[in-house]
Amino acid sequence: MKKAFATFVLAPFCLLMAFPLVWMLLTSLREQNTIFNGPVIPRKITGAAYREAWTSIQFPLHFWNSVWITSVTVIGVLVFATLSGYAFAKLDFPFRNTLFVLLLTTLMMPSTALIIPLYLELKSFGLLDTQAGLLVLYISGSAPFAMFLMRAFFQTLPDELIEAARVDGGSELTIFRRVILPLTRPGIATVVIFQFLSTWNEFLIANTVLRNTDSLPLQPVLFTLMGQYSTNWPALTAGLTLSVVPVVIVYVRMQRQFVAGMMLGAVKN
Amino acid sequence: MATALTRDVVRRSAARSAYRFGSPLRRSQRIAGYVFVAPTFVLFLAFVLWPILYTAYLSLTSWGGFGAPRFVNFDNYSRMLHDPVARRALVVTLVLTAVTTAILTFLGLVTAVLVNLIWRRVGVVVRTILFIPGIVSFVVSAVLWKLIYDPNIGTLNRLLGAIGLGSLQHPWLADHKTVLPAIVVVTVWGGLGFTMLIYFAGLQSIDPNLYEAAAMDGANAVQQFRHITVPSLRVVTGLIVSLGLLNGFKAFDVIFVMTGGGPNHGSEVLGTYLYSLAFGTTSGSLPQLGYASAFSVVTMVLCTLAVLAQLWLTRRADR
């Protein structure tokens, strides 16, 4: 009875929530001349819009930019976050808590508010309009949050393990690499998914830092696409769909880990 | 909480005496600690702490990006008070934040309760459907909804026409009255999955015995919801409210892409206004980096308040 009622309420709501993305997919499969007067569900499905989006906006180039910028950011963040997360969780050193609290202030500072000094800073380093500059901002902006997640994971590991390794004479770096890291696979996976999604989707910094069109990742390109292709809806929605595919694949495949990490991040901060 | 703190203090003083005796194991740990933290900390100093301080400084200057910034005291802040666009941006930011937070909190709770009621398998599907909009980038959802809202041929207007409500057709994003509700819809669409999921996790941690006991005492479903579910979720609600505030105060991408702050500043928020002051090229004038920085400072203060609100709510709920 209760179940039926809940389903009855949720079903139309889900349809409503799913509608925009389904509509995006359907529009991208239409022929250009049927978008304004054809039926909602296209009678004839065509991949022409995908071909057009693929070639006319140099999709492969920007897709590749996104892929490698995201990969380097993920790896970079992982290196910084595992090292510092481990230190904050398991190593005793003076001012540990002060440093930790200081780093945490990062979590609430929005990039909108910091974009002016960051822009000026990249300019003075000669990194403006370079992907290297973008990477520096991505890694420095995300490392503290990832560090915070990793610290929570490291805290679940027993101290005895580390003590035993120390007594056996392992250096701190060896202990970290050989004993700790292999045990933190789930934590690392969570950070990877998180970082992948947020870097792949980032728009403000990329749009501000990069002016040279060839070096742009996908999100700012989709934004400029909106102006250029405002009348060619199939090509525009095809571009959107192509940019969403990797994100959905990663999410669906790693849903469980993502949700666990989100809980950890949300509940702890 | 208190015991954890005591334990921490005891452990730290023990650690401190160990340093004094200079145990080699301790020393290598201390060195490793600093070495492991150093890279992250250097990045933090250069790209977070310094920018925060520099913004605060810039907000007290008048600067167009060339030459040296000229110190003007709090002029930018008093200018803000007299600038109608700035006032509008602040009001719109606060209104949008309040409305989306309220809707997200309410809808998140309701959907989580409903998802918790239905069959497990179906629940997973529903959760995925509600969550997918949240992993799509803000740019994608903003472009998508802009097409849906398109005044001439957008799907929303076509649907209204098809079901005989043609009189309601509207240039949604070009009208002062409808632009903010239109933005709220997009924000809620993207944020609901997250809110629902957090509430869902909260619901699952409530002791089922409480409901049984209440049912024995003759409490109906509504009473159980009011007297068990809602109070048990107080910490979760505090979290969702403060995250909602935080996201609202830093709202940028969706508005920037959909309206750019228009029509005629109708959807201008702090983020879009500061961006156009600093990077806008339409007016052809110099960027106003000093004035724009004052908006950065206001945004940071609001975000800090949101975090403090959460700490306060959590502490109150703990008691």
Interface residues (C-beta under 8 A of the other chain):
Chain A: K2 K3 F5 A6 T7 V9 L10 F13 C14 M17 A18 P20 L21 W23 M24 T27 I35 F36 V79 F80 A81 L83 S84 Y86 A87 F88 L91 D92 F93 P94 R96 L99 L102 L103 T105 T106 M108 M109 P110 S111 T112 A113 L114 I115 I116 P117 L118 Y119 L120 E121 V136 L137 I139 S140 G141 A143 P144 M147 R166 S171 E172 L173 F176 L197 W200 N201 E202 F203 L204 T208 Q219 P220 L222 F223 L225 M226 W233 L236 T237 L240 S243 V244 V247 V248 Y251 V252 Q255 V259 M262 M263 A266 V267
Chain B: R12 A15 R16 A18 Y19 L25 R26 S28 Q29 R30 I31 A32 G33 Y34 F36 V37 P39 T40 F41 L43 F44 A46 F47 V48 L49 W50 P51 I52 Y54 T55 L58 T111 L114 V115 L117 I118 W119 V122 V126 T128 I129 L130 F131 I132 P133 I135 V136 S137 F138 V139 V140 S141 V143 L144 W145 K146 L147 I148 I153 T155 W189 L192 F194 L197 I198 A201 A221 L239 L243 L246 F249 K250 F252 D253 F256 V257 L270 G271 L274 Y275 A278 F279 L289 A292 S293 S296 V297 T299 M300 C303 T304 A306 V307
